[in-house]
Every structure is written in C-alpha cells, then in structure tokens.
C-alpha cells in the first residue's frame, strides 16, 4: 500500500468514534438538548474501558465503568441504533 491509502485508512479508523459522538449530538440537538462535551466524554469512556479491561480482564466491568462516566453521551450516541 502506498502512503495515501495508509493515511486514509488511519483517518477513517481514528475518526469513527468521533463520528458516533457527532451523530448522537445531532440527534440530541434535534430533541432540544445541547451537549457540547459528547465527543470528549466518549473518548474518556473509551480510555477508561480499555484501562479497566487491561487491569481486570472483565469486559462487563469495563463497559459498566465506561457507562458510569459517559452515560449521557453513550445514550445519545447509541439511540440511533434502536
């Protein structure tokens, strides 16, 4: 693969979590709620989930810890899946 293809793949991979947060923000803003920190909360939740999983080895505990930190952002960004 050349440099351009590798860069494009890396950009799509790195931008996907932020895209989910943006979609959740758009949906929550349509309902009248403005949540400016959704992207940051989701990224902090992802880092927390990774660290908890590496410490304990429990996927359930990692997801619960991340949800406790970023519950509003997770609810807003995942509601489009329902």
C-alpha positions as CSV (number, residue, x, y, z in Angstrom):
1,X,0.0,0.0,0.0
2,X,1.2,3.5,-0.7
3,X,1.2,6.4,1.8
4,X,-2.1,7.9,0.7
5,X,-4.0,4.7,1.2
6,X,-2.5,4.1,4.6
7,X,-3.2,7.6,5.7
8,X,-6.9,7.3,4.5
9,X,-7.3,4.1,6.4
10,X,-5.8,5.6,9.6
11,X,-8.0,8.7,9.3
12,X,-11.2,6.6,8.9
13,X,-10.2,4.3,11.8
14,X,-9.4,7.2,14.1
15,X,-12.4,9.3,13.2
16,X,-15.1,6.6,13.7
17,X,-15.6,7.2,17.5
18,X,-15.9,10.9,17.0
19,X,-18.4,10.3,14.1
20,X,-20.6,8.3,16.5
21,X,-20.4,11.1,19.1
22,X,-21.3,13.7,16.4
23,X,-24.3,11.6,15.2
24,X,-25.5,11.4,18.9
25,X,-25.0,15.1,19.2
26,X,-27.1,15.8,16.1
27,X,-29.9,13.6,17.3
28,X,-29.9,15.1,20.8
29,X,-29.8,18.6,19.4
30,X,-32.9,17.9,17.3
31,X,-34.7,16.9,20.5
32,X,-33.7,20.3,22.1
33,X,-30.8,19.2,24.3
34,X,-27.4,20.7,23.5
35,X,-24.5,18.6,24.8
36,X,-21.2,20.2,23.8
37,X,-18.9,17.6,25.5
38,X,-20.2,14.4,24.0
39,X,-17.0,13.7,22.0
40,X,-14.8,14.2,25.0
41,X,-17.0,12.1,27.2
42,X,-17.0,9.2,24.7
43,X,-13.2,9.3,24.3
44,X,-12.7,9.4,28.1
45,X,-15.1,6.5,28.4
46,X,-13.2,4.5,25.8
47,X,-9.9,5.1,27.5
48,X,-11.4,4.1,30.9
49,X,-12.9,1.0,29.4
50,X,-9.6,-0.1,27.9
51,X,-7.7,0.5,31.2
52,X,-10.3,-1.3,33.3
53,X,-10.3,-4.2,30.9
54,X,-6.5,-4.4,31.0
55,X,-6.5,-4.3,34.8
56,X,-9.3,-6.8,35.5
57,X,-9.8,-8.8,32.3
58,X,-13.6,-8.4,32.6
59,X,-15.3,-6.9,29.6
60,X,-18.6,-6.4,31.6
61,X,-16.8,-4.4,34.3
62,X,-15.1,-2.3,31.6
63,X,-18.3,-1.5,29.9
64,X,-20.1,-0.7,33.1
65,X,-17.2,1.6,34.2
66,X,-17.3,3.5,30.9
67,X,-21.0,3.8,31.0
68,X,-20.9,5.3,34.5
69,X,-18.5,8.0,33.2
70,X,-20.2,8.9,29.9
71,X,-23.8,7.7,30.3
72,X,-25.4,10.8,28.7
73,X,-23.0,10.6,25.7
74,X,-23.5,6.9,25.3
75,X,-27.3,7.1,25.5
76,X,-27.3,9.9,22.9
77,X,-24.9,8.4,20.5
78,X,-26.4,4.9,20.6
79,X,-30.0,5.8,20.3
80,X,-29.8,5.9,16.5
81,X,-29.2,2.1,16.6
82,X,-32.6,1.4,18.2
